[in-house]
């Protein structure tokens, strides 16, 4: 009897995962991996499947999809007692793939099979957070990689609403360029470990456990997923022209010297919206490549929360 459960999101990679899963599963079996699988049917289903997988005795629960699927599966695992959590396995198939990119995981099926066979794990941190969901209700969950209040949230909104047929990099780049011309900077107050570190108009404030977001942008080059800390990147009231001129530096991770970009490190972060008026658009939130809601936003690192096969 296998102890591996793979949770498949058929909608990931613009629907290609569902179309290709029969072929991918046959190839994994040919590479010597014995596994069961379950297919998601609605938003949040992956978390439910992960929890039920634990009750069925699976020691490894993998996701077949993108960063949003990884987030859901991880939330299912993180709902369990720490000493009983199954290991997480990545079979990246999504638009961004920033979570496995940050762990330097080979995306090839041969590498995936090798990870599942050898069971070598790395312990990583997770991040507990609270925000306003898209229905307007206060909610709590975890993220693995990065959350972003402001422009990045608008980018995630656009990516969610568009076809991803041209792949992750092109999908995110197109959304970034569109967001540059439509998003208006807002007043945000950033508190890190109880101290106000930024207060004013901001393009975006990023709370990072990992280094990459938006399909390969190295927004937090100093972040480490296992250091028990969050890296916070506050981008001030930067003009559209300045953002475009510095876009290549953002992808390369060479932007922290910009005079309107500040970098902080801490374990607990709060982002509040200043002067939110009735009828004014909410400040959007991005979390692990998805758009789950809006600010205000609170986050706290949970050290050594999860084991990931590497």
C-alpha positions as CSV (number, residue, x, y, z in Angstrom):
1,X,0.0,0.0,0.0
2,X,1.4,3.4,-1.0
3,X,1.9,6.2,1.5
4,X,2.0,9.0,-1.1
5,X,-1.1,11.0,-2.1
6,X,-0.9,13.5,-5.0
7,X,-3.5,16.2,-5.1
8,X,-4.1,17.3,-8.7
9,X,-5.5,20.7,-9.6
10,X,-6.8,20.1,-13.2
11,X,-7.3,23.8,-13.8
12,X,-3.7,24.7,-13.2
13,X,-1.4,25.7,-16.1
14,X,-4.4,27.1,-18.0
15,X,-6.1,23.6,-17.8
16,X,-3.2,21.7,-19.2
17,X,-2.7,19.8,-16.0
18,X,-6.1,18.2,-16.2
19,X,-5.5,17.3,-19.9
20,X,-2.0,15.9,-19.3
21,X,-2.5,14.2,-16.0
22,X,-3.2,10.7,-17.4
23,X,0.1,10.8,-19.3
24,X,2.0,12.4,-16.3
25,X,0.7,9.7,-13.9
26,X,1.8,6.9,-16.3
27,X,5.3,8.4,-16.6
28,X,5.6,8.8,-12.8
29,X,4.6,5.1,-12.4
30,X,7.2,4.1,-15.0
31,X,9.8,6.1,-13.0
32,X,9.2,3.9,-10.0
33,X,6.8,5.9,-8.0
34,X,3.8,4.2,-6.3
35,X,1.1,6.7,-5.4
36,X,-2.6,7.4,-5.1
37,X,-4.2,10.6,-6.4
38,X,-7.2,12.9,-5.8
39,X,-8.5,15.6,-8.1
40,X,-9.7,19.0,-6.8
41,X,-13.2,20.1,-7.8
42,X,-13.6,23.6,-6.2
43,X,-11.7,26.3,-4.4
44,X,-10.4,25.1,-1.0
45,X,-10.9,21.4,-2.0
46,X,-7.1,20.8,-1.9
47,X,-6.9,21.7,1.8
48,X,-9.8,19.4,2.6
49,X,-8.1,16.5,0.6
50,X,-4.8,17.1,2.4
51,X,-6.5,16.8,5.8
52,X,-8.4,13.7,4.8
53,X,-5.2,12.3,3.3
54,X,-3.6,12.5,6.8
55,X,-6.6,10.6,8.3
56,X,-6.1,7.9,5.7
57,X,-2.5,7.5,6.8
58,X,-0.5,9.1,3.9
59,X,3.0,10.1,5.0
60,X,3.7,12.3,1.9
61,X,1.1,14.6,0.4
62,X,2.0,16.3,-2.9
63,X,0.4,19.0,-5.0
64,X,0.2,18.8,-8.8
65,X,-0.4,22.4,-9.8
66,X,0.8,26.0,-9.1
67,X,1.6,28.1,-6.1
68,X,-2.1,28.5,-5.2
69,X,-2.5,24.7,-5.1
70,X,0.7,24.5,-2.9
71,X,-0.9,27.0,-0.6
72,X,-4.1,25.1,-0.2
73,X,-2.4,21.7,0.4
74,X,0.0,23.3,2.9
75,X,-3.0,24.9,4.7
76,X,-4.6,21.4,5.0
77,X,-1.3,20.0,6.4
78,X,-0.7,23.0,8.8
79,X,-4.2,22.5,10.3
80,X,-2.8,19.3,11.8
81,X,-0.7,18.9,15.0
82,X,2.9,19.8,14.3
83,X,4.3,16.4,15.3
84,X,1.8,14.5,13.0
85,X,2.1,16.6,9.8
86,X,2.8,14.7,6.5
87,X,5.7,15.8,4.3
88,X,4.8,18.1,1.4
89,X,5.9,17.2,-2.1
90,X,6.0,19.6,-5.1
91,X,5.0,18.6,-8.6
92,X,5.0,22.1,-10.1
93,X,2.5,22.6,-12.9
94,X,1.2,26.2,-12.5
95,X,1.6,29.6,-13.9
96,X,4.2,31.1,-11.5
97,X,6.0,28.3,-9.8
98,X,7.7,30.8,-7.4
99,X,7.5,28.5,-4.4
100,X,9.6,25.6,-5.9
101,X,11.8,28.2,-7.6
102,X,12.7,29.6,-4.2
103,X,13.6,26.1,-3.0
104,X,15.7,25.6,-6.2
105,X,13.6,22.5,-7.1
106,X,14.1,20.9,-10.5
107,X,10.6,20.9,-12.2
108,X,11.3,17.9,-14.5
109,X,9.2,14.7,-13.9
110,X,12.4,12.7,-13.5
111,X,13.5,15.0,-10.6
112,X,10.0,14.8,-9.1
113,X,10.2,11.0,-9.1
114,X,13.7,11.1,-7.5
115,X,12.4,13.3,-4.7
116,X,9.4,11.1,-4.0
117,X,11.6,7.9,-4.0
118,X,14.5,9.2,-1.7
119,X,12.3,11.2,0.8
120,X,15.0,13.8,1.6
121,X,13.3,16.7,3.3
122,X,14.0,20.3,4.2
123,X,12.2,21.9,7.1
124,X,10.8,25.3,6.3
125,X,8.9,28.1,8.0
126,X,5.3,29.0,7.2
127,X,3.4,32.3,7.8
128,X,0.2,32.7,9.7
129,X,-1.9,35.6,8.5
130,X,-5.2,37.5,8.8
131,X,-6.9,39.7,6.2
132,X,-10.3,40.5,4.7
133,X,-11.5,37.9,2.1
134,X,-13.2,38.7,-1.1
135,X,-16.6,38.4,0.5
136,X,-15.7,41.0,3.1
137,X,-15.2,38.6,6.0
138,X,-12.2,38.6,8.3
139,X,-10.3,35.3,7.7
140,X,-7.1,33.6,8.8
141,X,-4.8,31.1,7.0
142,X,-1.2,30.4,6.2
143,X,1.1,31.2,3.3
144,X,4.4,29.6,2.2
145,X,6.1,32.1,0.0
146,X,5.1,35.7,-0.3
147,X,2.2,38.0,0.3
148,X,1.9,41.5,-1.1
149,X,-0.4,44.5,-0.4
150,X,-0.9,47.0,-3.2
151,X,0.3,46.7,-6.8
152,X,1.1,43.0,-6.4
153,X,-2.4,42.3,-5.3
154,X,-3.7,44.1,-8.4
155,X,-1.3,42.0,-10.6
156,X,-2.7,38.8,-9.0
157,X,-6.3,40.0,-9.7
158,X,-5.4,40.5,-13.4
159,X,-3.6,37.1,-13.7
160,X,-6.6,35.4,-12.1
161,X,-9.0,36.9,-14.6
162,X,-7.0,36.2,-17.8
163,X,-5.9,33.3,-19.9
164,X,-2.5,31.9,-19.0
165,X,-2.0,30.2,-22.4
166,X,1.4,31.9,-23.0
167,X,2.9,30.6,-19.7
168,X,3.8,32.1,-16.3
169,X,6.4,34.7,-17.2
170,X,4.4,36.2,-20.0
171,X,1.1,36.1,-18.0
172,X,2.7,37.9,-15.0
173,X,4.6,40.4,-17.1
174,X,1.5,41.4,-19.1
175,X,-0.4,41.8,-15.8
176,X,2.4,43.9,-14.3
177,X,2.5,46.2,-17.3
178,X,-1.3,46.6,-17.2
179,X,-1.3,47.2,-13.4
180,X,1.3,49.9,-13.8
181,X,-1.2,52.0,-15.7
182,X,-4.3,51.3,-13.7
183,X,-3.2,51.0,-10.0
184,X,-3.1,54.2,-7.9
185,X,-0.7,54.2,-5.0
186,X,-2.4,54.3,-1.5
187,X,-1.5,55.4,2.0
188,X,-0.2,52.4,4.0
189,X,1.2,52.1,7.5
190,X,3.7,49.2,8.1
191,X,4.5,47.9,11.6
192,X,7.2,45.4,12.1
193,X,7.6,43.8,15.5
194,X,5.6,46.5,17.1
195,X,7.4,49.5,15.6
196,X,6.0,51.6,12.8
197,X,8.6,51.4,10.0
198,X,6.8,53.0,7.1
199,X,3.8,55.4,6.9
200,X,2.7,57.1,3.7
201,X,1.8,56.5,0.1
202,X,3.1,53.2,-1.2
203,X,3.2,51.2,-4.4
204,X,3.4,47.9,-2.6
205,X,4.5,46.3,0.6
206,X,5.8,42.7,0.3
207,X,6.0,40.3,3.2
208,X,8.3,37.5,2.2
209,X,9.2,34.1,3.4
210,X,10.7,33.1,0.1
211,X,12.6,35.2,-2.5
212,X,10.5,35.1,-5.7
213,X,7.0,36.1,-6.8
214,X,5.2,37.2,-10.0
215,X,6.6,34.5,-12.1
216,X,10.3,34.9,-11.3
217,X,10.7,38.4,-9.9
218,X,13.4,38.2,-7.1
219,X,11.6,40.7,-4.9
220,X,13.2,39.6,-1.6
221,X,16.8,38.5,-2.4
222,X,17.8,38.1,1.2
223,X,14.8,36.0,2.3
224,X,15.4,32.5,3.6
225,X,12.5,30.0,4.1
226,X,14.1,28.5,7.2
227,X,15.5,31.4,9.2
228,X,12.5,32.1,11.4
229,X,12.2,35.6,10.0
230,X,10.1,37.6,7.5
231,X,11.7,40.0,5.0
232,X,9.5,43.0,4.3
233,X,10.0,45.2,1.2
234,X,8.3,48.5,1.3
235,X,8.1,50.3,-2.1
236,X,7.2,53.9,-1.5
237,X,5.3,56.4,-3.8
238,X,7.2,55.3,-7.0
239,X,6.0,56.7,-10.3
240,X,5.0,54.5,-13.2
241,X,8.1,55.7,-15.2
242,X,10.4,54.8,-12.3
243,X,8.8,51.3,-11.9
244,X,9.2,50.6,-15.6
245,X,12.8,51.8,-15.6
246,X,13.6,49.6,-12.7
247,X,11.7,46.5,-13.7
248,X,14.8,44.6,-14.8
249,X,16.4,45.3,-11.4
250,X,13.3,43.9,-9.7
251,X,13.6,40.6,-11.6
252,X,17.3,40.4,-10.9
253,X,17.0,41.2,-7.2
254,X,19.1,44.3,-7.4
255,X,16.5,46.9,-6.4
256,X,17.1,47.2,-2.6
257,X,19.4,50.2,-3.1
258,X,16.6,52.3,-4.6
259,X,16.0,55.4,-2.5
260,X,12.2,54.7,-2.3
261,X,12.6,51.0,-1.4
262,X,13.1,50.0,2.2
263,X,14.0,46.6,3.6
264,X,13.1,45.4,7.1
265,X,13.3,42.0,8.9
266,X,11.1,40.8,11.7
267,X,8.8,38.1,12.9
268,X,5.4,39.9,13.0
269,X,4.0,42.4,10.5
270,X,0.9,44.6,10.3
271,X,-0.2,46.6,7.2
272,X,-3.0,49.1,7.6
273,X,-4.7,51.2,5.0
274,X,-4.8,54.9,5.8
275,X,-7.8,57.0,5.0
276,X,-10.0,54.3,3.5
277,X,-13.1,56.1,2.4
278,X,-16.5,54.6,1.8
279,X,-16.9,53.5,-1.8
280,X,-13.1,53.7,-2.4
281,X,-11.6,50.5,-3.9
282,X,-10.0,48.2,-1.3
283,X,-6.2,47.7,-1.4
284,X,-5.8,44.3,-3.0
285,X,-3.8,41.4,-1.5
286,X,-1.7,38.8,-3.3
287,X,-0.8,35.6,-1.5
288,X,1.2,32.8,-3.1
289,X,0.3,33.9,-6.5
290,X,-3.5,34.3,-5.9
291,X,-5.8,37.1,-5.0
292,X,-7.6,36.0,-1.8
293,X,-8.8,39.4,-0.6
294,X,-7.5,42.8,0.7
295,X,-5.9,44.7,3.5
296,X,-5.7,45.3,6.5
297,X,-3.2,42.5,6.8
298,X,-1.4,40.8,9.7
299,X,1.3,38.1,9.4
300,X,3.5,36.1,11.9
301,X,6.2,33.6,11.0
302,X,5.8,30.1,12.2
303,X,9.3,28.6,12.4
304,X,10.0,25.0,11.3
305,X,6.4,24.4,10.4
306,X,6.6,22.0,7.5
307,X,8.8,19.4,5.9
308,X,9.2,19.7,2.1
309,X,10.8,17.0,-0.1
310,X,13.9,18.4,-1.9
